[in-house]
Amino acid sequence: MKRKITDRLIAWKNQTKDRMPLLVYGARQVGKTHILNEFGNEYYKSVVYINFETNKIVSSYFSENIEPERIIRFLETQVRQRIIPGETLVIFDEIQTCERALTSLKYFNENTPEYHIVCAGSLLGVAINRVQYSFPVGNVDSLTMFPFDFEEFLWALSEERLCEEIKKSFESNEALPTALHQKALDLYKVYLIIGGMPRAVLTYVESGSLILVPDVQNKIINDYIADMAKYSSNAENVKIRAAYNSIPVQLAKENKKFQYKLAQRGGTAAIFGSAIDWLHFAGVVLKCFRIEQGLMPISVYSDLASFKLYMSDVGLLTMKSGISQQTILAAGEIDNTFLGAITENYVAQSFAAKHYGLYYWTTEGKAELDFVLQKGDDIIAIEVKTGIRTKSKSLVMFTEKYKPAYSIRISSKNFGFENNIKSVPLYAVFCI
């Protein structure tokens, strides 16, 4: 299944100078290992794949020596094939389990940059931020991989033409034909159930049924919980699980700011701070910070103590919340407030996949704007609605106070542009 990250991998491969070893971050099960092997098989003559978690012989060798030429010779004897600069892709998987392998990347970059080295790890972010690794600062490139966004989901369903029509309407602000608009909305609702985890998407593509998807998603969540136990202390594991399990409850509140007391009675930032950091670095949650001013650059006006937590995949949120598939798929507008939370999570996931910083705005308890984006020198106010009723005092207040270049209203309405507000249908968030 086609992924957007492949284009960035190709660009890395084609660098004629200053190409460094590449670290690929991302939550477990987002498809890092699969995409790297697929990339290697398609764009290189050969691939050498090393999993440090399962290959203890190679892992132990790194504890003895991290001189690149000796490592290459050793790997050649282990895999019984030549490693040729520019022709062989070397994949180091689960590299977070071998500290010396991570350190060795510095010397690969400095002494033997002709070798093409890519590395991945399910909890690479946690390991680097929580353990005193000798991290090769300035000697590695990095990419972050996310679940399928909605466009990639449409590609998986062989709906490339629909994607192109959506992008044309987004650019022109002209309404999509009604039949296509409704088809895209229906597929968007299916995406809210399936989400973007590759195994869940593949299950749906192969079966054409939504019935099997929750079992796949439940297994993914169980894998996350197993990681929490495996890669943290017993005391911390309890807090990590409590924070993670509270996310649907947090998002169900009118005030979606993360409230520690909802994770545990008497909970505080001091108790849960490191647990939330673990979830963030593991890539299983998205952190959206409150901003106090809608000014450039928005990051300096963020309140680091006030934030929302979204799940990294909307399908996992839908399954974990227990909301019925029938409610998601229902025609027309449904009076279910949690649909608003699911919609917000979908938008946050879409923005994160495009590497936007996630911010929201509130003022004096009177109004809350769902998202504020910075695109170049422009500040863009984003209002999210689940249906076609789109009145919003928050958007009006923000635009009157900060005069953004333009605003975007995301809803079930078709494309359009009126009163300096760009109307973007829910299925077209990937275009923003």
N, C-alpha and C positions, 0 to 999 in steps of 0.2 A: 504494500500500500504506500502510495507516494507521500513523502513528508517534506515540508518546506526546509527543514534543517539540511537536507541533502545539498541544496544550492550553496549553503555556507560552508559545508565540508569541501565541496569542489573548489570554492574560492580559496580555502586554506591550502588545498593540495597544489593549486596552480601558482601560489606565491613563488616568485623567482628569487626573492631574497628575504631575509628576516623572518622566514617561517620557523616557528618554534613548536615544540611538542604541544599537543592540544588536550585540554581537560574538558570533558563533557559532563556537565552537572545535570541533575534531574532526579525526581522522585523515582522510587522503585516502580517498575512495570510501565514506565512511559515509553519504552522501546529503545533504550540507548544501545544495548548490546546488539539487537537485531539490526538497527540502522547502520551501525559501524561495520558489522560483518557484510551487510548488503552493499554498502559503499565500497568496501575493500574489494569485494568480489567483482564489482562492476567497473571500477576505475583503476584497479591495480592488477598486475600480472599474478601476484600471490598475496596471501594473508597469513600472518602468524598471530594466533590468538592465545593469550595467556590469561588465565583466571587465577589471581593470587589467593583467592579464598579456597580454591580446590587443588591448586597445583603447589603443594608444599615444598617440593624439590626446588622449583624456581624461586619461590619466596625465600627459602633459606639461603640460596646462593647470593641474593641481594644483601643479606646481612654480612656477607664476607667481602663483597667487592661491588663497587658501583662505577667502575671505569667502563665507559661505553663500549669500547672495542672488545673488551673481554666479555662483557654481557652479551654482545651480539654473537660472538663465537660460541659461547655457552648455549644460547638459545638455538643456534643452528644445529648443535649436536642433539639438543632435546627434541626438536621438531623434525629433524632430519631433512632440512631444506635450506637453501641459501637465502640470506636476507640481503637483498640488493637495493642500494639507495635509489629512491625514486620509483622503484618497481614493486617493492614489497611494503605493505602496510602492516605495522606492528601494533597490535591492540593489547593494551594492558587493562584488563577488567578487574573490578573490585579492588582498585589500587589503594583504597583507603585502608586495607588490611595489611599493607606492607609499607611502612614508613620510609624505609630505605629506597624503595622503588620510586616513591614520590620525590625524594631528594635527588635521585639519579637524573631526573629530567633536566636539572640545572646543567649537568655535564654533557648530556646529549645535545643541549642547545649550544653550549659554549664550544665543545670539542668536535662534535660530529653532527652538525645541523643537516647533513645530507640524508639522514635517516628520517623516515616519516613515522612518527610515534603519536598515537592517540590513546587517551586513557579515559576510563569511566568508572563510576562507583555509585552504588545506590545511596550511600550515606556519606559521600565525599564531602559535602558541605559541612556535615556534623563533625566529621573527623578533623577537618582542617581548622574549624573554628573552636573545637573543644579540646584538642590534644596539641601538645607542644611539638608539632611536626616542624622539621626544617623545610619549610615551604619554599619552593624555588621562585621567589618573587622576581618578576621581571624576566623570567626565563620560560614562561608558558603562555599560550593563548587559552582562552576559555569560551565555551558556548554553554547555554542552558537549554535543555530540551523540556518541552511541556507536552501535556496530552494533546491529541488532535484538536485543532480549533474547528469551527463549523465548516470552513472552506475545505479543510483536509477531509472532514467527514463526508462532505458532498463528493469529493474526488473518489473516496472509497466506494461510494454508491454509483460511480460512473455518471455523475451529474456535472461534468465540467462545463457543458454549455450553459446550464443554469447559473453557475458561478460567474461566467462571463457576462451574462445579461444583468446579473445583480451589480457587478462592478460598473457596467456602463450606466445604469440608472443612478448609481451612487455619484458618479462623476458629473452627470448631466442634471441631477435633481429632478429627472422626469419619472413619473410613476411607472412601475413595472406593470405589464399587462395583468389584469385581474386574475386570470387563471394561473399565471406564473407566481404572482404574489401569494395566492392562497396555497399553492404547492410548496413554496419555500417556507411559509409559516407552518405548514403541517410537518415538514421535515425538521424544522427547528424544534418543534415540540417533541419529536422523536429523539432528537439530540439531547434534550433536557433529561430524558430517561436514560439514554445510553452513555452520554458523556463522551470523553475523548480517550479513555484508556484503551490502548490498541487491542488487548484481548477481548474487551467488551465489544468494540467496533467490529472486530473480525467475527465474533460469535453471531452478531446480528447480520453481517453481510452474508455469511455462509448459510444461516438458517432462515433469515427473513422474519424471525420471530423475536418479540421482546420478552418472551417468557423465560428464556434461559439466561438473560442478561443479569438479573439480580444475583444469581448464584456466582457468576464470575466476579461481580463487584464485591460481594461479600468475602470471597477468597482474597481479593486484593487488600481489603481492609484488614483481614486477619493477618496477612503478611506484614502490613504496617505495624500492627500491634505486636507481632513477634519481634520486629526490629526494635521497637521501643524497649522490650524486655532484654534483648540481646545486647544492645549498644548503649545501655544506661544502667545506673545503679538501681537497686530495688526501690529505694525511696523516691528517686527521680522518676522512675517508670510509672509509679502511681500518679504522680502529678501530670506527667505527659499525657497519659491516657485520660485523666479527668478533663484536662483542657481540650483535648481532641474530641472527646465524646460530648462536650458541652456546646460545640459549634452550632448544631441545628437549633438548640434552645436559645443561644445567643442571637442568632439571626431571626428567630421568631418574634423577638421583642421589637416594639416600635422604635426604641432607642437601641440600635444594633451595635453600639460601642461595646467592646469586650468588657464584661463584668466578671471579675474574679469570683465573686460570691456565687455565681451561677455554676462555676466549676466545682466549688467546694465551700461549704458554709465557713465564713470567716476567712475566705481566700483573699490574698493581697498580692500586689506586684512582687514583693520580696519573696513570697512563697512560689509563685508561678512564673516569674520572669524567665528563669533558665529553661523551664519546660516549654514555654512558648518559643523561645529561641531555638530549641531543639527541633520543634515541628517546622519552623520556618526554614532552618538550614537543611532539613531533610527534604524540603520541597513539597511537603504534603499539605501545607496551608499557605495562603496568601495574606499578607499584612497590608492593610489600607489605612494610612494615617490621616488624622484630622488636620486640616490647615485652618489657620486663624485669619489669614488674609489671602485674597485672590490676586496676588501680585507676583511678578517675576523676581527671582526664580522661586517656584512654589515650594521647593524642598526646604528652603531656609525658614519658611513660615509654618512648618509642621510641628504639631504637638506630639512628641514621641511617647507621651504617657497615655494618649487617647488614640485608639485604633480599633478597627474591625478585623476580625479573622474570617476569611472565606476558605472553603476547601479548594484544593488545587484542581479538582475535577467536579463539575456540576452533577454528573451522573452518580458519583459516589455520595454527594449530598442528598440527591433525590432518593436514592436507595436507603441511606442511613436515617433519613427523616421519617420514612414510613409512609409518605404521601402516596396515594394510589396512582397507578399509571393512567387510569381512566380520568382522574382529575386533571392530569397534565394534558391529556389528549383531547379533552372535551372541546367541542365547538363553542364559539362565542366567549364572552367574558364570564369567568367564574368568581364568585365571592369567596376567595380563599386567600387570606393575607400572606400565607407562607409561599404562595406562588411569587409574590414580590421578592422574597428573600432568594428564591431559586433564580429568578431573573437577574437580580443583582450579582449573584455568584457567577452566573454565566458571563455577564459583562466584565466582571473583574478578571475572570479566567482569560477572556478574549484579549483584554488590554495587557495582561501579564505576558501572554504569548507574543505580543508585539513589543515587549520590553518597555512599556510605559511604566513610570512610577505610579503607584496607586494612592490617590488622595481623595478625601471628601471634605466638604465645608459645612460648618454650622455657625450660627450666630445667635448668641444670647438665648438659646433655647427656643427661638421662634421659628427657625427654618433650618432645613438640612438639604444640601445638594448632594446627590448620590456620588458623583465623581467630578474631579477637575483635572484636566489634562494640560500638559505643556507640550506643544508641538513647535519646535524651533523657538521663535520669539512670540508665539501666540499662546494665550491662555484660553482654554475652551471649556465652557460650562457644559456638563452632561447631566441630563435628567433621564431617568429610566422609568418606564411605565410598562405594566404587563399587558394592557389592553389598548383600546383606542381613546379612552378618556384621558386627556393629556393636560388639563389645567394644573398649574403648579405655581404657588406663590414663592417657593424657594428659588426657582429659576429667575423669576421676575426680580426678586430682591438682589440676587447676586449680580445680574446684568446691569441693574440700575446703579449699583454701588461700584462695580469694577470695570464696566464697559468692555467686556471681552470682544475679541475680533468677531466672533460669532458664537452661537450656542448650538448644541445638538440635543434633540429630543429623540430618544430611542423608545419605540412603542410598536404596536401592531399596525400602525398606519403605514400607508405607502410612502414612497419617496416624495419629497417636496422641499421648498425653501420659501419661508414667509416670515416677515417681521424679524429678519436676521436670525431666524432659527431654522436649522437644517433638520428635516425630518428623516430619520434613518430607521427602517424596519428592524425588528429584533434579529432577523436572520442576516443582516448586513453589517453587524458590528465589526466583523473581520476587515471591512474596508476602511475603517476609521484610522 
